[in-house]
Amino acid sequence: MSRLPLPEPPVIERNAASRSPFLLTCDHYGRVIPDALGDLGLPASELTRHIAWDIGIAGVAERVSDALGAHLIAQRYSRLVIDCNRPPDVASSIPVLSEATTIPGNDGISQAAADARRAAIFTPYHDRIDEAIDVRLRDGRPTVLVSLHSFTPVYAGVARPWHIGTLYHRDTRLPPLLLKLLHAEGDLVVGDNQPYAVSDLTDFTIPVHGEKRGLMNTGIEIRQDLIGDEAGQAQWAERLTRLFREIEATLITPQSSRA
């Protein structure tokens, strides 16, 4: 298999020695494209849009990680190189079309080249999440997996009204409580499995690391116009931190006290 050289390792971590029950992941944190792939045939303007990364979520994730002292595992490469929240065998793993934009550098990619991207970026990222969960479960530590994302306010010409959405599938513990807390905020339009719903066919992080490992889990999507600058990122990080502390007090602390 050919090798894809990377200027930097794919995995970014924060607070790796954390004792917090929250394990934060950020699949679309960065928008770096390896030098070997050039610009994937795209103008620079396309590489800053939502098709390349989850705008604003990096700043939110870092702030929440630091405020909670929670372990954050993120990856720095653009979802246009390989999408780390897609099963590797689906077409959207290495997209030829994203929204209405054709990705010339992905069109007609060979299996060897696709495997090289997976080996360089996708596999190390998900292996690191697996390792972190293994250690936590071995030590008997409560673990709540939260996959952090952001979404574009308008997709394919359709406006999206939600400020924040929860994404879930099989977990019946965390998502109902999170939805309740979000609705109680009083100033939010909250998406219940909106703008996306978790599926084994289209998602990877929650089904594989959350559901198959039996962890409490949720995905969170924040609308990008709300976190496009540092002020918005700080405000939303403060809100999420407060809500996560309520979740910990409700779901985790009572369990720990009975242990």
C-alpha positions as CSV (number, residue, x, y, z in Angstrom):
1,M,0.0,0.0,0.0
2,S,1.3,3.5,-0.9
3,R,2.0,5.9,2.0
4,L,0.4,9.3,2.4
5,P,3.0,11.6,4.0
6,L,1.6,14.0,6.6
7,P,3.1,17.3,7.8
8,E,1.7,16.6,11.3
9,P,0.2,13.7,13.1
10,P,-3.6,13.4,12.7
11,V,-4.5,13.3,16.4
12,I,-4.8,16.3,18.6
13,E,-5.4,15.8,22.3
14,R,-6.2,18.0,25.3
15,N,-6.3,17.0,28.9
16,A,-5.4,13.4,28.2
17,A,-4.8,12.7,31.9
18,S,-8.3,13.9,32.8
19,R,-10.4,12.2,35.5
20,S,-13.6,13.8,34.1
21,P,-16.3,11.3,33.0
22,F,-16.7,13.1,29.7
23,L,-14.7,12.0,26.7
24,L,-15.0,14.6,23.9
25,T,-14.3,13.8,20.3
26,C,-14.2,16.2,17.3
27,D,-14.1,14.4,14.0
28,H,-14.1,17.6,11.8
29,Y,-11.9,19.8,14.0
30,G,-9.4,20.8,11.3
31,R,-9.2,21.6,7.6
32,V,-5.6,20.7,6.8
33,I,-4.9,19.0,3.5
34,P,-1.6,17.1,3.2
35,D,0.9,18.7,0.8
36,A,0.9,15.5,-1.3
37,L,-2.8,16.1,-2.2
38,G,-2.3,19.8,-3.2
39,D,-5.6,21.6,-3.0
40,L,-7.8,18.7,-4.2
41,G,-8.5,20.8,-7.2
42,L,-10.5,23.3,-5.3
43,P,-10.1,27.1,-5.0
44,A,-9.1,28.5,-1.6
45,S,-12.6,29.8,-0.9
46,E,-14.0,26.3,-0.9
47,L,-11.4,25.1,1.6
48,T,-12.7,27.4,4.3
49,R,-16.4,26.5,3.9
50,H,-18.4,24.0,5.9
51,I,-17.7,21.3,3.3
52,A,-14.0,21.2,4.5
53,W,-14.5,21.2,8.3
54,D,-17.0,22.0,11.1
55,I,-16.6,25.8,11.4
56,G,-16.2,27.0,15.0
57,I,-16.3,23.7,16.7
58,A,-12.6,23.6,17.5
59,G,-12.8,26.7,19.7
60,V,-15.9,25.3,21.5
61,A,-14.4,21.9,22.0
62,E,-11.1,23.3,23.4
63,R,-12.9,25.6,25.8
64,V,-15.3,22.9,27.1
65,S,-12.4,20.5,27.5
66,D,-10.4,23.0,29.6
67,A,-13.4,24.1,31.7
68,L,-14.4,20.5,32.6
69,G,-10.8,19.1,32.6
70,A,-12.2,16.6,30.1
71,H,-10.1,14.6,27.6
72,L,-10.6,15.9,24.0
73,I,-9.5,13.8,21.1
74,A,-9.7,15.6,17.7
75,Q,-8.2,15.3,14.3
76,R,-6.7,18.0,12.2
77,Y,-7.3,17.0,8.6
78,S,-10.1,18.1,6.3
79,R,-13.1,15.9,5.9
80,L,-12.6,16.3,2.2
81,V,-9.4,14.2,2.5
82,I,-11.3,11.5,4.5
83,D,-14.3,11.9,6.7
84,C,-13.6,10.5,10.1
85,N,-17.3,10.2,10.9
86,R,-18.1,8.0,8.0
87,P,-17.7,4.2,7.6
88,P,-14.7,3.8,5.3
89,D,-16.7,1.7,2.8
90,V,-19.4,4.4,2.0
91,A,-19.1,6.9,-0.8
92,S,-19.1,9.9,1.5
93,S,-15.9,8.7,3.2
94,I,-13.9,10.4,0.5
95,P,-16.5,12.6,-1.2
96,V,-16.6,13.3,-4.9
97,L,-19.4,15.8,-4.3
98,S,-20.0,17.8,-1.1
99,E,-23.3,19.8,-1.1
100,A,-23.0,21.2,-4.7
101,T,-19.2,21.3,-4.9
102,T,-17.4,18.7,-7.0
103,I,-14.0,17.6,-5.4
104,P,-11.8,16.9,-8.4
105,G,-8.9,15.5,-6.3
106,N,-11.3,12.7,-5.1
107,D,-12.8,11.8,-8.4
108,G,-11.5,8.5,-9.7
109,I,-9.3,7.9,-6.6
110,S,-7.7,4.4,-6.6
111,Q,-8.3,1.9,-3.9
112,A,-4.7,2.1,-3.0
113,A,-4.8,5.9,-2.6
114,A,-8.0,5.6,-0.5
115,D,-6.4,3.0,1.7
116,A,-3.4,5.3,2.2
117,R,-5.6,8.1,3.4
118,R,-7.4,5.7,5.8
119,A,-4.2,4.3,7.2
120,A,-2.6,7.8,7.7
121,I,-5.6,9.6,9.2
122,F,-8.7,7.7,9.9
123,T,-7.2,4.6,11.6
124,P,-4.8,6.4,14.0
125,Y,-7.6,8.8,15.1
126,H,-10.1,6.0,15.9
127,D,-7.4,3.8,17.4
128,R,-6.6,6.6,19.8
129,I,-10.3,6.9,20.8
130,D,-10.4,3.1,21.3
131,E,-7.3,3.2,23.5
132,A,-8.6,5.9,25.7
133,I,-11.9,4.1,26.2
134,D,-10.0,0.8,26.9
135,V,-8.1,2.5,29.7
136,R,-11.2,4.1,31.2
137,L,-13.1,0.9,31.2
138,R,-10.2,-1.1,32.6
139,D,-10.0,1.4,35.5
140,G,-13.8,1.2,36.1
141,R,-14.2,4.9,35.3
142,P,-17.6,6.3,34.2
143,T,-17.4,7.4,30.6
144,V,-19.8,9.7,28.7
145,L,-18.9,10.0,25.0
146,V,-19.8,13.4,23.4
147,S,-19.1,13.9,19.7
148,L,-18.9,17.6,18.9
149,H,-19.9,19.0,15.5
150,S,-21.3,22.1,13.9
151,F,-23.7,22.6,11.0
152,T,-24.2,25.2,8.2
153,P,-27.2,27.5,8.7
154,V,-28.3,26.9,5.1
155,Y,-27.8,23.6,3.2
156,A,-28.8,23.1,-0.4
157,G,-30.8,26.4,-0.2
158,V,-32.8,25.3,2.8
159,A,-32.5,27.3,6.0
160,R,-32.1,25.4,9.2
161,P,-33.8,27.0,12.3
162,W,-32.2,25.0,15.1
163,H,-29.5,26.6,17.3
164,I,-28.3,23.2,18.6
165,G,-29.2,19.6,17.9
166,T,-28.7,16.4,19.7
167,L,-27.8,13.3,17.7
168,Y,-28.4,9.8,19.0
169,H,-29.7,6.4,18.2
170,R,-29.7,3.6,20.9
171,D,-28.7,5.4,24.1
172,T,-31.9,6.1,26.2
173,R,-30.1,7.7,29.2
174,L,-28.1,10.7,28.1
175,P,-30.1,12.2,25.1
176,P,-33.4,12.6,26.9
177,L,-31.7,14.4,29.8
178,L,-29.7,16.6,27.4
179,L,-32.9,17.5,25.5
180,K,-34.7,18.3,28.7
181,L,-31.9,20.6,29.8
182,L,-31.6,22.3,26.4
183,H,-35.4,23.0,26.2
184,A,-35.2,24.4,29.8
185,E,-32.8,27.0,28.6
186,G,-35.8,28.9,27.2
187,D,-34.0,30.7,24.4
188,L,-33.1,27.9,22.0
189,V,-34.6,26.2,19.1
190,V,-33.5,22.6,19.8
191,G,-33.2,19.8,17.2
192,D,-34.2,16.3,18.4
193,N,-32.0,14.3,16.0
194,Q,-31.9,17.4,13.8
195,P,-30.3,18.4,11.5
196,Y,-29.1,14.8,11.4
197,A,-29.9,11.5,13.0
198,V,-27.3,9.0,14.0
199,S,-27.2,5.9,11.8
200,D,-24.9,2.9,11.5
201,L,-24.9,3.5,7.7
202,T,-23.8,7.1,7.8
203,D,-22.0,7.6,11.1
204,F,-18.9,6.1,12.7
205,T,-17.9,7.7,16.0
206,I,-21.2,7.3,18.0
207,P,-22.1,3.8,16.7
208,V,-18.6,2.3,17.0
209,H,-17.2,4.0,20.1
210,G,-20.4,4.8,21.9
211,E,-23.0,2.2,21.2
212,K,-20.8,-0.8,20.6
213,R,-18.9,-0.1,23.8
214,G,-22.1,0.4,25.8
215,L,-21.3,4.0,26.8
216,M,-23.7,6.9,27.4
217,N,-23.3,9.0,24.3
218,T,-24.6,11.8,22.2
219,G,-23.6,13.9,19.3
220,I,-24.0,17.6,19.5
221,E,-24.4,20.0,16.5
222,I,-24.2,23.7,16.9
223,R,-25.2,26.1,14.1
224,Q,-22.1,27.6,12.6
225,D,-23.2,31.3,12.5
226,L,-23.5,31.1,16.3
227,I,-19.9,30.0,16.8
228,G,-18.1,31.7,13.9
229,D,-16.1,34.0,16.2
230,E,-14.4,33.7,19.5
231,A,-17.2,35.4,21.4
232,G,-19.7,32.9,20.2
233,Q,-17.4,30.0,20.8
234,A,-16.9,31.2,24.4
235,Q,-20.6,31.7,25.0
236,W,-21.5,28.3,23.7
237,A,-18.7,26.6,25.6
238,E,-19.9,28.2,28.8
239,R,-23.4,27.0,28.2
240,L,-22.3,23.4,27.3
241,T,-20.0,23.3,30.3
242,R,-22.8,24.3,32.7
243,L,-25.2,21.7,31.1
244,F,-22.5,18.9,31.3
245,R,-22.0,19.6,35.0
246,E,-25.7,19.1,35.5
247,I,-25.6,15.9,33.5
248,E,-22.7,14.7,35.6
249,A,-24.5,15.5,38.8
250,T,-27.6,13.7,37.6
251,L,-26.3,10.6,35.8
252,I,-22.8,10.0,37.1
253,T,-22.5,11.1,40.7
254,P,-25.5,9.0,41.9
255,Q,-24.0,5.9,40.3
256,S,-20.6,6.6,41.7
257,S,-22.0,7.1,45.2
258,R,-23.7,3.7,45.1
259,A,-20.5,1.9,43.8
